[in-house]
């Protein structure tokens, strides 16, 4: 499933596509379970949290609530901008309003756990010579038709910081075809070799806002990015420092994806300043057990 050549391309460019990594049936099983989770969803109105990748909106909309910061060991719901009226009621059907569900699907939901800890995923980790990888978080991303928000250029290590750098790898699985029209990922090949210039930090207890940023994102010319469409079931393996983005989905088709991140824990240190922290109820789960 994952070849030595693909592993080499990943190291050279910071990402690689593996088409057909999961079957159509496996993708459909995740989507069916997500539909059931949405049907069962009951979020108190004061916790209806809009998700944004914009720095100002992150520190205000997410940083002023514990709902986001305490989601690492739970299944929680984050919504697109503009889907609530002034009273906090949905303007769209709830299944069309979600931005993502996170961040412990891999631990709390058997269908997601089975795929996350599957032999196929372990094979990739072994080919990358990961000795003691652990799962740190997972998300189901909707990229809703017409309103699926833009994800600005970023590096995952900004949000999931480790020492040394290079310990984080993202697995991004297309649950539907991902195209330029519905907001596929775009990458700057080789950009993982230049380090990072920005970090998102959890503020010390008692300080507000609860999230703050250190440093600045670089300005990246559009012509440095290449689009990376992928068919349903395909995997994009993402280095923690590679620069990537996705555009607003203005099409009439959604772009569902399941993504999770692993960390090489041997000789790797997870920052205590990261927004996401393991808990006694859910420590980071070893991939190989």
N, C-alpha and C positions, 0 to 999 in steps of 0.2 A: 504493500500500500504506500509506503514512504521510502523513497530510494536514497541511496548515497548522493546521487546527483542533486536531488531536491534539498537534502540537508546542506550541501555545499552552496547551492543558490541562496538558501536562507541566510547562511553566514555572510555571503557576499553582498546581498541586496537588502537584507533586513526583513524580508517577507518572501513567501513562496505560496503558490496555489497548488492544491492537491484536489483535482476534480474527482467526484464520485467517492469522497471519503466516507460519507454516510449514505445509506440507501434512501430511496424515495419513501419507503415504508417507515424507516426510522425517523425521518423528518416529519412525516405525517403524524406519527405517534406523539412527538413533542408538541406539534401544533394542536392536536386534539386535547392533550392534557392542559395546555395553556387555556384553551377555550373553557374547559371545566373550571379552572382556577378563577378565570374572570367571572364566570357565572356565580361562583361562590364568594366573590370579592365583597367585603364589607369594610369600607374605610371610613372612619369618622370624618365628618365634614371639615373639621379644623386641621386634619392631617392630609387633606388632598393637596399634594405637593407637585408643582410644575417643575419639570427637569429642564436644565439649560446647561450648555457648555460655555456660555459667556461668563467671564470672570466676575463682573459686577453682580450678575444675576445669581451666580453660584453662591457668593458670600451673603447675599440678601435672602434669596428664596430658600436655599438649602441650609445656609449657615445659621439661620435663626431658628431652626427646628432640630430636635434630636431624632426626628423620624428618619432622616437620611443617614446621620452619623451612626445610628444604632441598628442599621439594617444588615450588617455583615453576617449575622447568624440567623436571619429571618427571611421571609418572603414578603416583600413590600412593593408598593405600586407608585409609579411616577408618571406624570401626565404631560402631554404636549401643552404648549402655551396657547392661551385663548380658548380653552375648551370648557371653561366655567363661566357662568353669568355672575352678576354682582352679589348674588346670594350664595354662590358656591355650588349651584346646581349644574349638572351636565348640559351643555348645548348640543352635544353629539351623543350617539350611543356610546356607552362606556367602553365597549370593545374597540371603538374607533378613536378613542381619546387617549389611550395609553401611549407613553413614550417607551417605557421599559418596565420590566419586573425584575427585581434583584433583592438580595445579592447572594442567597444561599440555596438556589434551586438544586445545585449539585449535591447538597447534603440532605435537603428536606423532601425532595420529590423523587421517588424511585425511578421514574422514566428518565429523568435528567441525570440522576446518579449513575444509572446503568451505562449511558453513553459516555459520560465524563470519565468514568473509570474503566472504559472498555479496553480490550486488548489492542485495538487500533491506536488509541491515544497513548497507551503505554509504549507501543512500538515506536511512535514518533519520539517520545521522550528518551528512549534508549538510543535511538539513532543520533540524537543531539547530545548524547553522552551525559545526560542528567543523572546524577547519582541518588539524590534524595529529594525529588520534586514533591511539592505540596500544592494543593488547590487552595487559592486564597479568596476567590470570589467568582460569581457567575451571574449572567444577565440574559434575559430574553428581550430582544429589541424589535420594535414593531415597524418603525419608519412608515408611518401611516400615509395613505394616498392623499395627496393635496396639501398635507400639513406636516408631514414628517420633518422634523427640524434639522437645520444645518448643524453639522459637527465641524467646528473650526479646526485648522491645523494644530496638531498636538502630538505629544509622545506619552505613551501609557506610563512611563516611569515618572512623569510629573505627578501623577496621582497615586502610583504604587511604587514608592521609592525604596530601593534597597542599597545596601553597601556590602560588597562593591556593586556598581552598576552592571547590568548585563544578566541579572538573575531572573528577570521576568520575561515570560513568553505568553502571548495571547493565542488562543484557538478561537477562530471566528468561523462559524458554520452557517452556510446559507440554507435557511429553511424554505426559502423561495428563491427563484432566479434573482440575482442581483445584477442590475444593468445600469448603464449611465442614465437612463431615463428615470429609474426609480431610486437613485441615490446610492450607487455602489461606492466602494472605498477607492480612494486615490492615495498614492504613495510617492515619496521622494526616494528613489532607489539609493541605497548606500548611506542614507542620512543617519543611520543608527551608530555610525562611527564617530560622530562629532560631539558626543556627550549631551547634557541637557542644561538649560538655562533657567528653568522655572520649576517650582514645586508648589503643590497645594498642601497646606499644613492644617492639622487639627489644632485649634488654639488651646492653651492651657486651661484647665478647668476654672470656670468662673469668668473667663474673658469673652467679650463679644466683639465682632461676630465670631461664631464658633469655627468658621473656616476662614483662612487667609492665604494669600499667595506671596511667595518670595521669588524675586527675579522676574524676568520678562520673556515672553515667547518671542522668538525671532520673527522677522518678516520673511515669508517664503514666496518667491515669485510663482505665479500660477503655472508658468511653463516648465517648472521643475517637477511637477506632479505628473504621474501617469495613471490612467484609470485601470482598475483591476476588477472587471466583471467576473462573476463566477456563477455556475449553474447550481440549481437546487442540489443539496447534498455535498457541495464542494467545501473544502476547508481552505481558509487563508491563515497561514501561520505568521504571527506578527511579533517581531522583536520589540522588546519593551522601550527601545529608544528610537525606533524608526518613526519618521514624521508621516502622519496620514490624516485624512479628512474625509468628509462626505458632504454632498450638497443637499439642499432642501429637496424633498420629494414632491415635485409638482405634477407627477403623473397620476393616473387613476389606478395604479397598482401598488400594493404595499410591498415592503422588502423585509420580511421577517428574518431574524438571525438569532442563533444561540451562541453566546460567547463566554469563555471562562479564561482565567489566568492562572498559570502555575509559576511557582518560584523554586529555584534550586536552593534548598535550605542548607546543604552542606557548604560550610564556609560563607554562607550568605546571611545577612542580617536584615530583618524587616524593621523599618523605621517606626519608632514609637510615636512619631509625629504624623504618620499617615492617617487619613480620615478613617480608613478601615482598620479595625483591630480584631485579632482573634479573641474569643471569649472562653471562659471555663466550660460553657455549654457547647461551644463549637470551636475547638482549636483547628488550625489549618490541617486539612486531611491529607495524609501521605497517599500519593498516587499508586505506589507499587504494592500496597497491602489490600 
